[in-house]
């Protein structure tokens, strides 16, 4: 399918932001990504300075959030929801959405997505759909 490099992903978002500012027509994927970017005005200055931020690294241990990774995770979650994969994620997220709103629910799911990816990488194991859905359910109960 689509497996872009770090730079390709970043260039996609920089180019999208340029198209948005120019009022150019967008593809459906670009429209979805733009809706996420518009919910994150704190990232707009980054998108307006390609030369400064194309190669920048953000260090979580320093309390930094990588805006490009954040948007990519939003996009991954939207894809999961659109096809209900893993099965049951759509219903689980809808339940959280009722409590936290759409964007808040996506951020709760993002925490689980990051945790399960980290565990899979650390353990050299495949992504655990059951653990992912369990994490979302636990966050649903805590919210």
Rosetta blueprint (number, residue, H / E / L):
1 X L
2 X L
3 X L
4 X L
5 X L
6 X H
7 X H
8 X H
9 X H
10 X H
11 X H
12 X H
13 X H
14 X H
15 X H
16 X H
17 X H
18 X H
19 X H
20 X H
21 X H
22 X H
23 X L
24 X L
25 X L
26 X L
27 X L
28 X H
29 X H
30 X H
31 X H
32 X H
33 X H
34 X H
35 X H
36 X H
37 X H
38 X H
39 X L
40 X L
41 X H
42 X H
43 X H
44 X H
45 X H
46 X H
47 X H
48 X L
49 X L
50 X H
51 X H
52 X H
53 X H
54 X L
55 X L
56 X L
57 X L
58 X L
59 X L
60 X H
61 X H
62 X H
63 X L
64 X L
65 X L
66 X L
67 X H
68 X H
69 X H
70 X H
71 X H
72 X H
73 X H
74 X H
75 X H
76 X H
77 X H
78 X H
79 X H
80 X H
81 X H
82 X H
83 X H
84 X L
85 X L
86 X L
87 X L
88 X L
89 X H
90 X H
91 X H
92 X H
93 X H
94 X H
95 X H
96 X H
97 X H
98 X H
99 X H
100 X H
101 X H
102 X H
103 X H
104 X H
105 X H
106 X H
107 X H
108 X H
109 X H
110 X H
111 X H
112 X H
113 X H
114 X H
115 X H
116 X H
117 X H
118 X H
119 X H
120 X H
121 X H
122 X H
123 X H
124 X L
125 X L
126 X L
127 X L
128 X L
129 X H
130 X H
131 X H
132 X H
133 X H
134 X H
135 X H
136 X H
137 X H
138 X H
139 X H
140 X H
141 X H
142 X H
143 X L
